[in-house]
Amino acid sequence: MGEELEVTERTRLRRMREKGSHRRADLDAVLAAGFLCHLGVVVDGAPMVVPTVYGVDGDRIYVHGSVASRSLVQAPDGVVCLSVTHVDGLVLARSVFEHGVNYRSAMIYGVPRVVTDPDEKLRGLRALTEQSSPGQWDYVRRPSRKELAATGLVALDLTEASVKVASGPPDDGDGPDAELGVWAGVLPLVTRFGEPVADPLLPAGIEPPPHIAERAGRVAGASSGEPVGTV
């Protein structure tokens, strides 16, 4: 897991290098902790940032989105930027200047491709589904041929990327502002899954399957026994 990502002009860390990483393991950890990304593309000559879901399968990330597919038709060699961010808390310092955010983030660059092969599209959609809801792919009905044809899926290699992580307390604890006598620290932000809410049209007696029911109260993005925010 000590593999290093290649550093390019786009991924070279220029500010706050101490918070950055090009380790593949750190990238994997950030991606594994979520399922929502923002995809930056150029459509009709103008930039557009689209929130969408993703799924990771080995060295590739699959993204759901017809907008991305449209941009690739117009510019088949165009580079996109995919970003994933997790906010872990607000850093509340003694002065406004020193306020900040504890976060984990990743940026991935590359020339994506539209997935057209039916078998790969199934694998990609499985990755999307399992990324957010592990166990759901084998529980519900899978896509029909008609549904596959109507679904836009884009693949992007995980070869050009960088990671940044900010954690810890404010930086002004040993400066002049320490004499102000005001509270300073971190206000953690934790996202948890709530209790499942059934579809109002669901017949009585159908209970959530274990893979859904067991996630109630669990921290989003955390696997059993693993802390969040320790990239």
N, C-alpha and C positions, 0 to 999 in steps of 0.2 A: 504493500500500500504506500510505498515511498516514491511512486512514480511522479516525476515532475512534468508539468505541462510546458510546452514550448512557449517562450516569451516572444510576442510580436509587438509591433508598434502600437497596435490597438490594445493589447493587454498589459503593456509595460506600466508598472505602478510608479506614478510620478508624485503623488501627494500621499502623505500618511503611509509610507511604505511599511512601517512597523505593523500596520493592521492588515497588510496584504499577504496573499499566498498564491503560489502556482502549483501547489501540491494537488494531485488528482484526488487523494483521499479527502481533502477539505472540500473540493468541489462536489464530490459524491455526497458528503454529509449535508451540505446546504440543499442540494436537490432532493435528497431523500426526506428532508423535513417538511416538504410542502407538495402542492399540486397545482398552484396558481402562478403563472408567470406573466410578464409583459413583453410583448413582441413588437419591436420597432421595425417597421417596413416603410417603403416608399410606394405610395399609390397615386397614380395620376400626377406624378412629379412632386408630390408633397409628402412630408413625413407623417406617419400615423403610428401611434402606440396602442396596441390592442391587448386587453387582458384576456387570457385564455388558459385552458388547462393543458398540462403536459404529463408525459410519462417517460421514464428512463428505461432503456433496454440495452444493457451493456455499454458500448461506446457511442450510443446514439440517443438522442432525445426526440420524441415525437410530440408534435404540437397540433392541436385541433384548431382549424380556422380556415374559412373560405377567403378571408381578406388576404391572408398570407399567400394562398394559392393564386389569387388574382394578381398580386404584386409580382409573383414569379413568372406569370404568363407575360407580363409587360416587360420585365427585366430578368430574364432567366439566369443571368450571372450576378445579380445584385446581392450585396451582402446585407444580412439582417443582424440585429442585436437583440438577444433574448436575455432578460434579467429576472432574477428571483430574489426577493428580499423578505426577511423575517425580522420583525421588530421585537426585541426582548425587553425593552424598558426605556423610560425617560431618565436621562441624567440631569438632575436638578442641582445646579451649583450655587455658589454664593453670589455670583454675578451672572447677568443674562449672557454675557459674552462667553462664558464657560459652559453654558448649557449644551446638552447634546443628546444623542440617542445611542443606545446599545443595540446592535443589529448584526445579522449575518446576511451577506449578499453575494451573488455570483452574477457575472456577465459573460455571455457566450456569443462569439461572433462566428459567422460563416456564411457560405452560400448554400441555402437549403434546397431540397428538391421535393416536388410533389410526389406523394406515394400513390402509385397506380396499381401495383401488383396486388391482387386480392389477398394472397397469403400474407404478404408483409403488412397490408392494411389491417388485417385481423390481429396480427401480432402487435402492431402499434396501438390499436384501439384497446387491446387487452392491457397493454402497459399503461395507457391513460386511465382505464377503469381501476386497475389494481393500485395505481399510485395514490388515489384518493380514498378508495374503498376496498382494501384487501379482502378477497373472498367473494366479491360481488360478481365477477366474471363467470364463475362456475355456478352461481345461484340463479341468475335471471336468464331470460332468453337472449341469445346472441344475435348480432345483426344479420338481416336477410341480405340477399344480393342487391335488392333495390335500395336498401338502406346504406349499404356499403358504397354504392355508386353515388349516392347523394351526400356522402360525408367527405369533407375536405380534411386531409391529413398531410402534414409536412414533416420531413425528417431533417435533422441537423446533427452533424458530427460533433462530439465533445472534444475537439482537438485544440481549439483556440479560446481560452477562457481564463478568467482570473477571479479571485475570491477576496473579499474583505470582511473582517470581523472586528467589531468594537465591543468591548466589555469593560466592566469595572466601574469604580466610583468617579466623582468629579476630580479634575486635576488641580483644583485650587485649595486643597486642604493644607498646604504648607506655604501659602502665599499671604500677602497683606490682607486679603479679604477674609482670612480665617478669623480675624479679630472682629468681624461684623456681628457675630452672635446670631446668625440666621441658620435655619436647618438646611442641610445639604445631604444629598444621597441619591439613591436610585429608586424609581417607582417602577417595579417590574410589570411587564405586560405578558400575560399567559393566556393563550387561546385554548379552550377546552371544548370537546363535543358535549352537547346536552343530551337529555333523554330523547329517544326517537319519538317522532310525532307521526302517527299513522295517517295515510291518505283518508279523507272523510268518506270516500267511496269504497274503502277496503272492507270486505265482508268480515263479520265478527268471527273471532277465533283464529285469525292469522296473526301470529306474533312475529316480532323481528327475529331473524336468524341470529345465531350466536355471534357471527363475525360483525354484526351491526350492534347488537345489544351490549356486547362486551366493550365497545368503544365509548359508551356513555361515561362522561366524567374524565376521560383520558385526555391528556395534553395532545393537541393536534400536532402531528409530525413526529411524535416520540414513539419508539418501539418499546416493548416491555423491558424495564430495567435500565434504560438508557436516558441520561439526563438531557435536557434541551439546552442549547446555547453553549456547547463546549467544543466547537469546531477547533 
